[in-house]
Amino acid sequence: MEGSVRLILLDFDGTLADTRRANARAYVATLREAGCQLTEEEYLARYFGVRCDEFLTAYGIADPGLRERLRLRKIERYPEFFDTVELNRPLWEFCCQFRQQGGRVWIVSTGSRANIDNAMAHLGIGGPQTPDALCPAGRVDGILAGPDIARPKPAPDCFLEAMRREGVSPRETLIFEDSAVGLEAARASGAAYIKVTLA
């Protein structure tokens, strides 16, 4: 039916999965190695949901080479804290039912693709090319992550690109987001959106 929802777009961190503590602890551990005293509370209050390079710049790390080394080290350390990652089960079950009825589901995030892939594997969720045996919890039809899009949220580019690749209009798309920048991007895309708040 024209105008009915054919595509669901999901933010990952804070929407499909509660990764707040894992991200915070990985950054705290990484920055401690570099002699910085970031706290988990400070990261969650001020920086959660911000792209790594932008976060490190705002935190006061001016050297691009050091920022890149810290980004890669954080990716290495992130899985150490996956015992704190929790799937948003009601949302994921809704998405699985939507796919069974012929809908398409994408993850659209400003996060690192490596971080998302690692967390998805931990949760048992696969991408379009993942072997069935490695995604017991189901799969998504596509993933767009940080480097895939030049202008990050709050620009709507990532959502519009996913729609373009699926050949659907904003009126046929539903977006789930948690952050202020993500919700701003969702509004700007012209699609319907729902704010997710994890307890």
WONOR-V378434 format. One record per residue. RES is the residue in three letters. SS is DSSP state (h for helix, s for strand, l for the rest). BURIAL is I if it has 24 or more other ideal C-beta (glycine too) atoms within 12 Angstrom, else O. D_LAST is the distance of its C-alpha to the last C-alpha in whole Angstrom. Layout:
<<RES,SS,BURIAL,D_LAST> <RES,SS,BURIAL,D_LAST>>
This chain:
<<MET,l,O,35> <GLU,l,O,36> <GLY,l,O,32> <SER,l,O,30> <VAL,l,I,27> <ARG,l,I,28> <LEU,s,I,26> <ILE,s,I,22> <LEU,s,I,21> <LEU,s,I,18> <ASP,l,I,16> <PHE,l,I,16> <ASP,s,I,14> <GLY,l,I,10> <THR,l,I,11> <LEU,l,I,13> <ALA,s,I,12> <ASP,s,I,9> <THR,l,I,12> <ARG,h,I,11> <ARG,h,I,13> <ALA,h,I,15> <ASN,h,I,16> <ALA,h,I,16> <ARG,h,I,18> <ALA,h,I,21> <TYR,h,I,22> <VAL,h,I,22> <ALA,h,I,24> <THR,h,I,26> <LEU,h,I,27> <ARG,h,O,28> <GLU,h,O,31> <ALA,l,O,32> <GLY,l,O,32> <CYS,l,O,29> <GLN,l,O,27> <LEU,l,I,24> <THR,l,O,21> <GLU,h,I,17> <GLU,h,O,16> <GLU,h,O,19> <TYR,h,I,18> <LEU,h,I,14> <ALA,h,O,15> <ARG,h,O,18> <TYR,l,I,18> <PHE,l,I,15> <GLY,l,I,16> <VAL,l,I,20> <ARG,l,I,23> <CYS,h,I,24> <ASP,h,I,27> <GLU,h,O,26> <PHE,h,I,24> <LEU,h,I,27> <THR,h,O,29> <ALA,h,O,27> <TYR,h,I,27> <GLY,l,O,30> <ILE,l,I,32> <ALA,l,O,35> <ASP,l,O,36> <PRO,h,O,35> <GLY,h,O,37> <LEU,h,O,34> <ARG,h,I,31> <GLU,h,O,32> <ARG,h,O,33> <LEU,h,I,29> <ARG,h,I,28> <LEU,h,O,29> <ARG,h,I,29> <LYS,h,I,25> <ILE,h,I,25> <GLU,h,O,27> <ARG,h,I,25> <TYR,h,I,22> <PRO,h,I,22> <GLU,h,O,23> <PHE,h,I,19> <PHE,h,I,18> <ASP,h,O,17> <THR,h,O,14> <VAL,l,I,13> <GLU,s,I,11> <LEU,s,I,12> <ASN,l,I,10> <ARG,h,O,13> <PRO,h,O,13> <LEU,h,I,14> <TRP,h,I,16> <GLU,h,O,18> <PHE,h,I,18> <CYS,h,I,20> <CYS,h,I,22> <GLN,h,O,23> <PHE,h,I,24> <ARG,h,I,26> <GLN,h,O,28> <GLN,l,O,29> <GLY,l,O,30> <GLY,l,I,28> <ARG,s,I,27> <VAL,s,I,24> <TRP,s,I,23> <ILE,s,I,21> <VAL,s,I,22> <SER,l,I,20> <THR,l,I,22> <GLY,l,I,21> <SER,l,I,24> <ARG,h,I,25> <ALA,h,I,26> <ASN,h,I,22> <ILE,h,I,21> <ASP,h,I,24> <ASN,h,I,23> <ALA,h,I,19> <MET,h,I,20> <ALA,h,I,23> <HIS,h,I,21> <LEU,h,I,19> <GLY,l,O,22> <ILE,s,I,22> <GLY,s,I,25> <GLY,l,I,26> <PRO,l,O,30> <GLN,l,O,32> <THR,l,O,30> <PRO,l,O,32> <ASP,h,O,31> <ALA,h,O,31> <LEU,h,O,28> <CYS,l,O,26> <PRO,l,O,25> <ALA,l,I,22> <GLY,s,I,24> <ARG,s,I,24> <VAL,l,I,24> <ASP,l,I,27> <GLY,s,I,27> <ILE,s,I,25> <LEU,s,I,26> <ALA,l,I,25> <GLY,h,I,25> <PRO,h,O,29> <ASP,h,I,30> <ILE,l,I,30> <ALA,l,O,32> <ARG,l,O,30> <PRO,l,I,26> <LYS,l,I,23> <PRO,l,I,24> <ALA,l,O,27> <PRO,l,I,26> <ASP,h,O,29> <CYS,h,I,26> <PHE,h,I,25> <LEU,h,I,29> <GLU,h,I,30> <ALA,h,I,28> <MET,h,I,30> <ARG,h,O,33> <ARG,h,O,33> <GLU,h,I,32> <GLY,l,O,35> <VAL,l,I,32> <SER,l,O,32> <PRO,h,I,29> <ARG,h,O,30> <GLU,h,I,29> <THR,s,I,26> <LEU,s,I,22> <ILE,s,I,20> <PHE,s,I,16> <GLU,s,I,14> <ASP,l,I,12> <SER,l,I,14> <ALA,h,O,17> <VAL,h,I,19> <GLY,h,I,18> <LEU,h,I,18> <GLU,h,O,22> <ALA,h,I,23> <ALA,h,I,22> <ARG,h,O,24> <ALA,h,O,27> <SER,h,I,27> <GLY,l,O,28> <ALA,l,I,25> <ALA,s,I,23> <TYR,s,I,19> <ILE,s,I,16> <LYS,s,O,13> <VAL,l,I,10> <THR,l,O,6> <LEU,l,I,4> <ALA,l,O,0>>
